[in-house]
Amino acid sequence: MTREDYERYAAAFNARDYDTVFDFYAEDPQMAFFGIEIRTREQLREFYGFLHGFVRETITVEKFAASDELVAVEGVIRIEAFKDLTREELDAHGMQQFFPIAAGDVQEMRQYIHYHLQDGKFASVGCAIVG
């Protein structure tokens, strides 16, 4: 996978084009981050459809490295709430580990993301927030 390929992935994510995002993943992917596990296109659409009903989330790639087996990205994730996301709503969707955010609030997080590749597609993904 090239940086240009990844930039297309990030652009699809930023545009909320979940089908195109999922097309970058191998059959039966293992996505696990912050206590959430996603293995199907429908789970991806359900998770992000809910979350993005409250916030605009964008990825800005700053550093990129790739081999035949791994893609490593360092970037900034920007979360901008356009609607209050309450503790009750998060809990009702099994997202107890996430924090509420009020409309108008903005959070920026440095994130490291590792993707293990299988036949040029993401087979698994893991993330860490720094600072």
C-alpha positions in Angstrom: 0.0 0.0 0.0 1.3 3.4 -0.9 0.8 6.7 0.8 -1.5 7.7 -2.1 -3.6 4.6 -1.4 -3.8 5.5 2.2 -4.7 9.1 1.4 -7.7 7.8 -0.6 -8.7 5.7 2.4 -8.5 8.7 4.7 -10.4 10.9 2.2 -13.2 8.3 2.1 -13.2 8.1 6.0 -13.4 11.9 6.2 -16.3 11.9 3.7 -18.1 9.3 5.7 -18.0 6.9 2.7 -18.1 3.8 4.9 -18.4 1.3 2.0 -15.3 2.6 0.3 -13.5 2.6 3.7 -14.5 -1.0 4.2 -13.3 -1.9 0.7 -9.7 -1.3 2.0 -10.1 -4.2 4.5 -9.5 -7.9 3.9 -12.2 -10.5 4.3 -13.0 -10.9 8.1 -10.9 -8.0 9.4 -10.0 -7.7 13.0 -10.5 -4.0 14.0 -10.1 -3.4 17.7 -9.6 0.0 19.2 -10.6 1.6 22.6 -12.7 -1.5 23.5 -14.6 -1.6 20.3 -14.4 -4.5 17.9 -15.5 -4.3 14.3 -15.5 -7.3 11.9 -18.1 -6.6 9.4 -19.2 -3.8 7.0 -22.5 -3.4 8.9 -20.7 -3.1 12.3 -18.4 -0.4 10.8 -21.4 1.5 9.4 -23.4 1.1 12.7 -20.5 2.3 14.9 -19.4 5.3 12.8 -23.0 6.1 11.7 -23.9 6.6 15.4 -20.7 8.5 16.3 -20.8 10.7 13.2 -24.4 11.6 14.0 -22.9 13.8 16.7 -19.3 14.7 15.6 -17.3 15.4 12.6 -14.2 13.2 12.8 -11.3 13.8 10.4 -7.9 12.2 10.0 -4.8 14.3 9.0 -1.9 12.1 8.1 1.5 13.5 9.2 3.8 10.4 8.9 3.4 7.3 6.9 5.5 4.1 6.6 4.6 0.9 4.8 6.0 -2.6 4.0 4.4 -5.6 2.4 3.1 -6.6 5.9 2.4 -3.3 7.8 1.2 0.3 7.4 2.1 2.7 10.2 0.5 6.1 10.4 1.0 9.0 12.8 -1.5 11.8 12.5 -4.1 14.0 14.2 -7.6 13.0 14.7 -9.9 16.0 15.0 -13.3 15.6 16.7 -15.8 18.5 16.4 -19.2 18.0 18.0 -22.1 19.5 16.3 -24.7 17.9 18.6 -24.4 17.0 22.3 -23.2 13.4 22.8 -24.2 12.5 26.3 -23.0 9.8 28.8 -26.5 8.1 28.5 -26.3 7.9 24.7 -22.7 6.5 24.8 -23.7 3.9 27.4 -26.8 2.9 25.5 -24.5 2.1 22.5 -21.9 0.1 24.6 -19.4 3.0 24.5 -18.7 3.4 28.2 -15.0 4.0 27.5 -15.8 7.1 25.4 -16.3 10.6 26.9 -19.3 12.8 26.3 -18.8 15.9 24.2 -20.9 19.0 23.9 -21.9 20.7 20.7 -19.2 23.2 19.7 -16.4 21.4 21.5 -13.3 20.4 19.5 -10.8 17.7 20.5 -7.5 17.0 18.7 -5.6 13.8 19.5 -2.3 12.5 18.2 -2.8 8.9 17.2 -0.6 6.1 16.1 -2.4 3.6 13.9 -0.9 0.2 12.8 -2.5 -1.8 10.1 -1.4 -5.4 9.4 -1.8 -6.2 5.7 -3.1 -9.3 3.9 -2.8 -9.3 0.1 -2.5 -5.5 0.2 -5.6 -4.9 2.4 -6.0 -4.2 6.1 -6.4 -7.4 8.0 -6.2 -5.9 11.4 -5.9 -2.4 12.9 -4.8 -1.1 16.3 -4.5 2.5 17.6 -2.9 4.4 20.4 -3.5 8.0 21.5 -0.5 9.9 22.6 -0.5 12.8 25.1 
